Amino acid sequence: MPVRRVTVRGASMAPALDGGDVVLATHGTPRPGDVVLVTWPSRPGQLSVKRAIRPAGYLWHVEGDFAEASFDSRYFGPAKVHAVVRWRLWPRPGRIQPRRSA
């Protein structure tokens, strides 16, 4: 998957991304803080947009920015990262900024 356009659903990534935002995900190596497109081994058909927190073996621990609205690695365990979300295409076009720890 070199490039994939994805529509964000739900509020789990607010305020960085809102439900209905259209983003562009590209192949690449994730780093902690990147927004990523993932699946979980227990839910292989469900694509989710989450924040990469830390590597967990060959998988990643990922979380939503809005924890109260997010089902993520805290529920499903580590996730497989398929792509890194680089750009928001709509409604406010621009680069998605990673959140780096201090």
C-alpha positions in Angstrom: 0.0 0.0 0.0 2.1 3.0 -1.2 -0.7 5.6 -0.6 -4.1 5.3 1.0 -6.9 7.9 1.5 -8.8 7.3 4.7 -11.9 9.0 6.3 -11.5 9.3 10.0 -14.5 8.0 12.0 -15.3 9.0 15.6 -13.7 11.3 18.1 -10.8 9.2 19.3 -8.1 11.4 17.7 -9.5 14.8 18.6 -8.3 17.4 18.7 -5.6 16.4 16.1 -8.3 14.8 13.8 -12.1 14.9 13.9 -14.6 12.4 12.5 -15.1 13.1 8.8 -11.6 14.4 8.2 -10.0 12.8 5.1 -6.3 11.9 5.5 -3.5 10.5 3.4 -1.5 7.6 4.7 1.8 6.5 3.1 4.2 3.6 3.6 6.9 4.4 6.0 8.6 3.5 9.3 6.6 4.9 12.2 8.2 6.7 15.1 6.7 7.4 18.5 4.3 10.3 18.2 3.3 9.6 14.6 -0.3 9.2 13.6 -0.7 5.8 12.0 -3.1 3.5 10.2 -3.4 0.2 12.1 -5.2 -3.2 12.6 -5.2 -5.5 15.6 -4.5 -9.3 15.3 -7.9 -9.8 17.0 -9.6 -7.4 14.6 -7.8 -7.8 11.3 -10.6 -6.2 9.2 -10.9 -3.0 11.2 -8.6 -0.2 10.2 -8.1 2.5 12.8 -6.2 5.8 13.0 -4.3 6.1 16.2 -1.1 7.6 17.7 2.0 5.4 17.8 3.3 5.4 21.4 6.1 2.8 21.5 7.2 -0.4 19.7 6.0 -3.7 21.1 8.1 -6.3 19.4 7.1 -6.2 15.7 3.8 -4.5 16.6 3.1 -1.1 18.2 1.3 0.2 21.3 -1.1 2.8 19.9 -3.6 5.1 21.6 -6.2 7.7 20.6 -5.5 11.3 21.5 -8.9 11.5 23.2 -8.6 8.6 25.6 -12.2 8.7 26.8 -13.4 8.0 23.2 -10.7 5.6 22.1 -10.6 1.8 21.9 -6.9 1.2 21.3 -4.0 -0.9 22.5 -5.2 -0.4 26.1 -8.1 -2.7 25.1 -6.9 -4.8 22.2 -3.1 -5.0 22.8 -0.4 -4.1 20.3 -1.4 -3.2 16.7 0.1 -3.8 13.3 1.0 -0.5 11.6 0.2 -0.4 7.9 1.0 3.3 7.1 1.9 6.6 8.6 -0.7 9.4 8.3 1.1 12.3 6.7 -1.5 14.8 5.5 -5.1 16.0 6.1 -6.8 16.5 2.7 -10.1 17.8 4.0 -11.5 20.0 5.6 -8.3 21.8 6.7 -5.6 20.6 4.3 -2.1 20.4 5.9 0.6 18.2 7.2 -0.2 16.0 10.3 2.2 16.9 12.9 3.7 14.1 15.1 3.5 14.5 18.8 7.0 14.1 20.2 7.7 13.5 23.9 10.0 16.1 25.6 
